[in-house]
């Protein structure tokens, strides 16, 4: 700690020898700096705040129907295009900035300067601030006001221009796709007309060749079934007698005619006789009637006193109705078999013809598939473009007629009265600190080149023995001189501080700084 104290004391003692150099340097730095600070022109800032948001009712209503232009994306585009070269050139021509233009180089420099000086700063997602600084308050106001007007015009102008360009592009694309679609439809129709027999039907999805093959298989099955049925009928007809022989006992006829036996027996006999006239003896109804008659006879209901000379039973032949029915069915089956054979022959010829055509055009299905794929792609794109054009039309109507995006000017620009730059209070204070630091630093620097010794300790640092030191003579005069020197040095610093105070008072009095 003592070494640090000695080191500081040594430097202060050395600097004190160059105190007037310190004062002069501080005055020069402060004077030059303060003069330069007063010459810096004032910068006036004009600003405007605006709120941009989408329509809270219209935007959800059009979601999924019209083209959705996100507000954030639109504002980002507006910010990026607002400071474009055409807009900045229009800004220069609309304000007094064009008075400073004397040639293309000045215009280029002016445009680059404006692109840097104009700030569009988002404060929140929907709140934006436009600021610009200039030495002229009115010019700063004019620039911000013009930029604000350009921003509002760009909101609708850019959208309308983009909508018009997009609509023109969609119209061109739709017309091109319509021509391609019609050409493809014509090629597809011609191809289907040329190979209608081999191409699948739009209704069933099957080709005529497949239908012909299926028809042949069906007719073959039907022909086999009917042929089997005809053969079976022929066998049954061969086994069935065409005529039936029936016997009628005379006594029974006599009793029936005379009313012999019980009424039940007479009815049973009559029923059996009727059935025998219609059917053979093997018919189930005939067998049942005979069993009933036998049952009545066994019960005594049909008991009679037959005469010993009862004549023998008579025998007669009747056409067999079963035989006639089977014969009719056989004729119908033969007619059907003949018809099926003819249909099968025609269907086989048609199938063979279609198969021959199919063999002559092996890549027909692949070519038709390619035509259908091209047609489906063109039709899908065409319909999608039509839907996009309709969505764009609705979006354009929403932007132009319903004011989908709303811009509200929260703080309109005003002509600034108080400069925002330079910060003269800070600058003057910094110059004062820099002057004092520069003077003291110069004194320390000069002391480093001083080869004299000021204390006995500096001599002892060389390692040589020091016999002693001689104090200053004329102590009273020396103290007076030191007092005067310190007074003048302090007076110089006080004057420097006074000048600083006067400058600060004037700045604060005129409210010329912030």
C-alpha positions in Angstrom: 0.0 0.0 0.0 2.9 2.4 0.8 4.5 1.6 -2.5 1.3 2.6 -4.3 1.0 5.7 -2.3 4.6 6.6 -3.1 4.0 5.9 -6.8 1.0 8.1 -7.0 2.7 10.9 -5.1 5.7 10.6 -7.5 3.4 10.9 -10.6 1.5 13.8 -9.1 4.7 15.6 -8.2 6.0 15.1 -11.7 2.7 16.2 -13.3 2.7 19.3 -11.1 5.8 20.4 -12.8 3.8 20.5 -16.1 0.6 22.0 -14.6 0.5 24.9 -17.0 0.8 22.5 -19.9 -2.1 20.6 -18.4 -4.2 23.7 -18.2 -3.3 24.9 -21.7 -4.1 21.4 -23.2 -7.4 21.2 -21.3 -8.4 24.7 -22.5 -7.5 23.9 -26.1 -9.4 20.6 -26.1 -12.5 22.1 -24.4 -12.5 25.2 -26.5 -12.1 23.4 -29.8 -14.7 20.8 -28.8 -17.2 23.2 -27.5 -16.9 25.3 -30.6 -17.4 22.3 -32.8 -20.4 21.2 -30.7 -22.1 24.5 -31.2 -21.6 24.3 -34.9 -23.3 20.9 -35.2 -26.7 21.5 -36.8 -29.8 20.5 -34.9 -31.6 17.3 -36.0 -35.3 17.3 -35.9 -37.3 14.1 -35.8 -40.8 13.6 -37.2 -42.6 10.4 -36.4 -46.0 8.7 -36.9 -47.6 5.6 -35.4 -50.1 3.5 -37.2 -52.1 0.4 -36.3 -52.5 -2.3 -38.9 -54.9 -5.2 -38.4 -57.3 -7.5 -40.3 -61.0 -7.2 -40.2 -62.1 -9.3 -37.2 -65.4 -10.4 -38.9 -64.5 -10.6 -42.6 -61.2 -12.5 -42.3 -62.7 -15.5 -40.4 -65.7 -15.4 -42.7 -63.5 -15.7 -45.8 -61.2 -18.3 -44.4 -61.0 -21.3 -46.7 -63.0 -19.5 -49.4 -60.8 -16.7 -50.5 -57.1 -16.4 -50.8 -55.8 -15.8 -47.3 -53.3 -12.9 -47.2 -51.9 -12.9 -43.7 -51.7 -9.5 -42.2 -48.2 -10.0 -40.8 -47.0 -11.1 -44.3 -48.6 -8.2 -46.0 -47.1 -5.7 -43.5 -43.7 -7.3 -43.9 -44.0 -6.9 -47.6 -45.1 -3.3 -47.2 -42.1 -2.6 -45.0 -39.7 -4.2 -47.5 -41.1 -2.5 -50.5 -41.9 0.8 -48.9 -38.3 1.9 -49.0 -37.7 0.6 -52.5 -36.0 2.8 -55.0 -39.1 3.8 -57.0 -40.9 4.8 -53.8 -37.8 6.8 -52.6 -37.5 8.6 -55.9 -41.2 9.4 -55.8 -40.6 10.7 -52.2 -37.7 13.0 -53.4 -39.8 14.4 -56.2 -42.8 15.0 -53.8 -40.8 17.0 -51.2 -38.2 19.8 -51.1 -35.4 17.2 -51.2 -35.4 17.6 -55.0 -34.0 21.1 -54.6 -30.7 19.5 -53.5 -30.4 17.3 -56.6 -28.1 18.5 -59.3 -27.3 15.3 -61.1 -27.7 11.5 -61.1 -24.9 11.2 -58.4 -26.8 13.4 -56.1 -30.0 11.4 -56.6 -28.2 8.2 -55.9 -26.7 9.5 -52.8 -30.0 11.0 -51.7 -31.8 7.7 -52.2 -29.2 5.7 -50.3 -29.3 8.3 -47.5 -33.1 8.1 -47.2 -33.1 4.3 -47.2 -30.9 4.5 -44.2 -32.5 7.4 -42.4 -36.1 6.4 -42.7 -37.0 3.9 -40.0 -40.1 1.6 -40.0 -40.0 0.0 -36.6 -42.6 -2.5 -35.3 -43.4 -1.9 -31.7 -45.9 -4.7 -31.4 -47.4 -7.2 -33.9 -49.8 -4.6 -35.3 -48.3 -1.3 -34.2 -45.6 0.4 -36.3 -43.6 3.6 -36.1 -42.2 5.6 -39.0 -39.5 8.1 -38.1 -37.1 10.4 -40.0 -34.6 13.0 -38.9 -33.5 16.1 -40.8 -32.0 19.5 -40.0 -35.2 21.1 -41.3 -38.3 20.4 -39.1 -40.7 21.0 -42.0 -38.8 18.7 -44.3 -38.7 16.0 -41.7 -42.5 16.3 -41.4 -43.0 16.3 -45.1 -40.9 13.1 -45.5 -42.8 11.2 -42.8 -46.2 12.4 -44.1 -45.4 11.4 -47.7 -44.1 8.0 -46.5 -47.3 7.5 -44.5 -49.4 8.3 -47.6 -47.3 6.0 -49.7 -47.8 3.2 -47.0 -51.5 3.6 -47.1 -51.6 3.7 -50.9 -49.4 0.7 -51.1 -51.8 -1.3 -49.0 -54.4 -1.2 -51.7 -52.3 -0.4 -54.7 -49.9 -3.3 -54.3 -52.8 -5.7 -53.6 -54.7 -4.5 -56.6 -51.6 -4.7 -58.8 -50.8 -8.2 -57.6 -54.4 -9.3 -58.0 -54.5 -8.0 -61.6 -51.2 -9.7 -62.4 -52.4 -12.9 -60.8 -55.7 -12.7 -62.6 -54.0 -12.2 -65.9 -51.7 -15.1 -65.2 -54.6 -17.3 -64.2 -56.6 -16.4 -67.3 -53.7 -17.2 -69.5 -53.1 -20.5 -67.8 -56.8 -21.4 -67.8 -57.0 -20.7 -71.5 -53.9 -22.8 -72.2 -55.3 -25.7 -70.1 -58.7 -25.4 -71.8 -57.1 -25.8 -75.2 -55.0 -28.7 -74.0 -58.1 -30.3 -72.4 -60.2 -30.0 -75.5 -57.4 -31.5 -77.7 -57.0 -34.3 -75.2 -60.8 -34.9 -75.1 -60.9 -35.1 -78.9 -58.0 -37.6 -79.0 -59.7 -39.6 -76.3 -63.0 -39.6 -78.1 -61.4 -40.5 -81.4 -59.5 -43.3 -79.8 -62.6 -44.7 -78.0 -64.6 -44.5 -81.3 -61.8 -46.4 -83.1 -61.4 -49.1 -80.5 -64.8 -49.1 -79.0 -65.0 -52.9 -79.0 -61.8 -53.3 -76.9 -62.1 -50.4 -74.5 -64.0 -50.6 -71.2 -67.4 -49.0 -71.0 -67.9 -45.9 -68.8 -71.0 -47.4 -67.2 -69.8 -51.0 -66.4 -66.1 -50.6 -66.6 -65.7 -53.8 -68.7 -64.7 -54.2 -72.4 -66.8 -55.8 -75.1 -64.2 -58.6 -75.4 -64.7 -59.4 -71.7 -68.5 -59.3 -72.1 -68.3 -61.6 -75.2 -66.1 -64.1 -73.3 -68.5 -64.0 -70.4 -71.4 -64.5 -72.7 -69.8 -67.5 -74.4 -69.1 -69.1 -71.0 -72.7 -68.5 -69.9 -74.2 -69.9 -73.2 -72.0 -72.9 -72.9 -73.2 -73.6 -69.4 -76.9 -73.1 -70.4 -76.4 -75.4 -73.4 -74.9 -78.1 -71.3 -77.8 -77.9 -68.8 -80.5 -78.0 -71.5 -78.8 -80.8 -73.3 -78.7 -82.9 -70.1 -82.4 -82.1 -69.5 -83.3 -83.1 -73.1 -81.5 -86.4 -72.7 -83.2 -87.1 -69.4 -86.6 -86.3 -70.9 -85.9 -88.7 -73.8 -85.0 -91.5 -71.4 -88.2 -91.0 -69.3 -90.3 -90.7 -72.5 -89.0 -94.0 -73.7 -90.0 -95.7 -70.4 -93.5 -94.1 -70.3 -96.3 -96.0 -72.2 -98.3 -93.8 -74.6 -101.6 -95.6 -73.7 -103.1 -96.9 -70.4 -105.2 -100.1 -70.0 -108.0 -99.9 -67.4 -110.4 -102.6 -66.2 -114.0 -101.9 -64.9 -115.9 -104.9 -63.1 -119.5 -105.2 -64.5 -120.9 -105.9 -61.0 -119.3 -102.8 -59.7 -120.8 -100.8 -62.6 -124.2 -102.4 -62.0 -124.0 -101.6 -58.3 -122.8 -98.1 -59.0 -125.6 -97.6 -61.5 -128.1 -99.1 -59.1 -126.8 -97.3 -56.2 -125.5 -100.5 -54.4 -123.5 -100.1 -51.3 -123.2 -97.1 -49.1 -122.9 -93.6 -50.5 -119.3 -93.4 -49.3 -118.5 -96.5 -51.2 -120.2 -95.2 -54.3 -118.3 -91.9 -54.1 -115.0 -93.8 -53.6 -115.6 -95.9 -56.6 -116.6 -92.8 -58.7 -113.4 -91.0 -57.6 -111.2 -94.0 -58.4 -112.8 -94.3 -61.8 -112.2 -90.6 -62.5 -108.6 -90.8 -61.4 -108.0 -93.9 -63.5 -109.3 -92.0 -66.5 -106.7 -89.3 -66.0 -103.7 -91.1 -64.5 -102.0 -94.4 -64.5 -102.3 -97.0 -61.7 -98.9 -95.9 -60.3 -100.1 -92.3 -59.7 -100.2 -91.4 -56.0 -103.8 -90.2 -56.2 -104.9 -93.5 -57.8 -103.1 -95.5 -55.2 -104.7 -93.5 -52.4 -108.2 -93.8 -53.9 -107.8 -97.6 -54.3 -106.6 -97.9 -50.6 -109.7 -95.9 -49.5 -112.0 -98.1 -51.5 -110.3 -101.2 -50.1 -110.8 -99.8 -46.6 -114.5 -99.3 -47.2 -114.8 -102.8 -48.6 -113.1 -104.3 -45.6 -115.5 -102.5 -43.3 -118.5 -103.9 -45.1 -119.7 -100.7 -46.4 -119.5 -102.0 -50.0 -120.9 -105.6 -49.3 -123.3 -106.8 -52.1 -124.9 -110.0 -53.2 -123.3 -110.6 -56.5 -125.1 -112.9 -58.8 -123.2 -116.1 -59.7 -123.4 -115.2 -63.4 -121.9 -111.7 -63.0 -120.2 -111.0 -66.3 -116.4 -110.5 -66.3 -114.7 -107.2 -66.0 -114.3 -105.1 -69.2 -110.9 -103.7 -70.4 -110.2 -100.4 -72.3 -107.2 -98.3 -73.4 -106.8 -94.5 -72.7 -104.1 -92.0 -73.8 -101.4 -91.5 -71.1 -101.5 -87.8 -70.1 -98.0 -88.0 -68.5 -96.6 -89.2 -71.8 -98.2 -86.3 -73.6 -96.9 -83.8 -71.0 -93.4 -85.2 -71.3 -93.5 -85.1 -75.0 -94.4 -81.4 -75.0 -91.6 -80.7 -72.6 -89.1 -82.6 -74.8 -90.1 -80.5 -77.8 -89.7 -77.3 -75.8 -86.3 -78.4 -74.6 -85.1 -79.3 -78.1 -86.2 -75.9 -79.4 -84.3 -74.3 -76.6 -81.1 -76.4 -77.2 -81.2 -75.4 -80.9 -81.6 -71.7 -80.0 -78.7 -72.0 -77.5 -76.5 -73.6 -80.1 -77.2 -70.8 -82.5 -76.5 -68.1 -79.9 -73.3 -69.9 -78.8 -72.1 -70.0 -82.4 -72.8 -66.3 -82.9 -71.2 -65.4 -79.5 -68.1 -67.5 -80.3 -67.7 -65.7 -83.7 -68.0 -62.3 -81.9 -65.4 -63.3 -79.3 -63.0 -64.6 -81.9 -63.3 -61.4 -83.8 -62.6 -59.2 -80.8 -59.7 -61.4 -79.8 -58.2 -61.0 -83.3 -58.5 -57.2 -83.0 -57.0 -57.3 -79.5 -54.0 -59.4 -80.8 -53.5 -56.8 -83.6 -53.2 -54.0 -81.0 -51.2 -55.3 -78.0 -50.5 -51.8 -76.5 -54.0 -50.6 -76.7 -54.8 -50.6 -73.0 -51.6 -48.9 -72.1 -52.1 -46.2 -74.6 -55.7 -45.7 -73.4 -54.5 -45.6 -69.8 -51.9 -42.9 -70.7 -54.6 -40.9 -72.5 -56.9 -41.1 -69.4 -54.0 -40.1 -67.1 -53.2 -37.1 -69.2 -56.8 -36.2 -69.4 -57.3 -36.5 -65.6 -54.2 -34.4 -64.8 -55.3 -31.7 -67.2 -58.8 -31.7 -65.9 -57.7 -31.6 -62.3 -55.3 -28.7 -62.9 -58.0 -26.9 -65.0 -60.6 -27.2 -62.2 -58.1 -26.1 -59.6 -57.2 -23.1 -61.6 -60.8 -22.2 -61.9 -61.3 -22.5 -58.2 -58.2 -20.4 -57.5 -59.5 -17.7 -59.8 -62.8 -17.6 -58.0 -61.0 -17.4 -54.7 -58.8 -14.6 -55.9 -61.9 -12.8 -57.2 -63.5 -13.0 -53.7 -60.3 -11.9 -52.1 -59.9 -9.0 -54.5 -63.5 -7.9 -53.7 -62.8 -8.2 -50.0 -59.6 -6.0 -50.2 -61.1 -3.4 -52.5 -64.7 -3.2 -51.4 -64.8 -4.4 -47.8 -61.4 -3.0 -46.7 -60.1 -6.3 -45.3 -57.0 -4.7 -43.9 -57.5 -1.7 -41.7 -54.9 1.0 -41.1 -55.5 3.5 -38.3 -53.1 6.4 -37.8 -52.6 6.4 -34.0 -50.2 9.4 -33.9 -50.2 11.6 -37.0 -46.9 13.3 -37.9 -46.3 16.8 -36.4 -43.8 19.5 -37.3 -41.1 19.0 -34.6 -40.2 22.0 -32.4 -37.4 20.6 -30.3 -34.4 19.0 -31.8 -33.6 15.4 -30.8 -29.9 15.6 -31.7 -27.2 16.3 -31.1 -27.2 15.6 -27.3 -25.2 18.8 -26.5 -25.4 18.3 -22.8 -23.7 15.0 -23.0 -21.3 16.2 -25.7 -20.2 19.3 -23.7 -19.8 17.2 -20.6 -17.8 14.6 -22.5 -15.6 17.3 -24.0 -14.9 18.7 -20.5 -13.9 15.3 -19.2 -11.8 14.7 -22.3 -10.0 18.1 -21.9 -9.1 17.4 -18.3 -8.1 13.9 -19.0 -6.1 15.0 -22.0 -4.2 17.6 -20.1 -3.4 15.4 -17.2 -2.4 12.6 -19.6 0.0 15.0 -21.4 1.5 16.0 -18.1 2.1 12.4 -17.2 3.6 11.7 -20.6 6.0 14.6 -20.4 7.0 13.5 -16.9 8.1 10.2 -18.3 10.7 11.9 -20.5 12.0 14.0 -17.5 15.4 12.7 -16.4 15.6 14.7 -13.2 15.1 13.4 -9.7 12.6 14.9 -7.3 13.0 12.8 -4.1 15.7 11.1 -2.3 13.9 7.8 -2.8 14.3 8.1 -6.5 18.1 8.3 -6.0 18.1 5.4 -3.6 16.4 3.3 -6.2 19.7 3.2 -8.1 21.3 1.3 -5.2 23.9 4.0 -4.5 24.5 5.5 -1.1 23.0 8.9 -0.6 24.7 11.1 2.0 21.8 13.6 2.4 19.7 16.3 0.8 19.6 20.1 0.8 16.4 21.8 1.5 15.2 24.8 -0.4 16.3 28.2 0.7 14.2 31.2 1.1 11.3 29.2 2.4 8.9 32.2 2.9 9.3 33.3 -0.7 9.0 29.8 -1.9 5.6 29.4 -0.1 4.3 32.6 -1.5 5.3 31.5 -5.0 3.7 28.1 -4.5 0.5 29.7 -3.2 0.3 32.1 -6.2 1.0 29.2 -8.6 -1.7 27.1 -7.0 -4.1 30.0 -7.0 -3.6 30.7 -10.7 -3.8 27.0 -11.6 -7.1 26.7 -9.6 -8.4 29.9 -11.2 -7.7 28.5 -14.7 -9.6 25.4 -13.8 -12.5 27.4 -12.3 -12.7 29.5 -15.4 -12.9 26.4 -17.4 -15.7 25.1 -15.2 -17.4 28.4 -15.4 -17.4 28.4 -19.2 -18.8 24.8 -19.0 -21.5 26.0 -16.5 -22.5 28.9 -18.7 -22.9 26.7 -21.7 -25.0 24.2 -19.8 -27.2 27.0 -18.5 -27.9 28.4 -21.9 -28.7 24.9 -23.2 -31.1 24.2 -20.4 -32.6 27.7 -20.6 -33.4 27.4 -24.3 -34.5 23.8 -23.9 -32.3 23.0 -26.7 -31.4 19.5 -25.5 -33.0 16.5 -24.0 
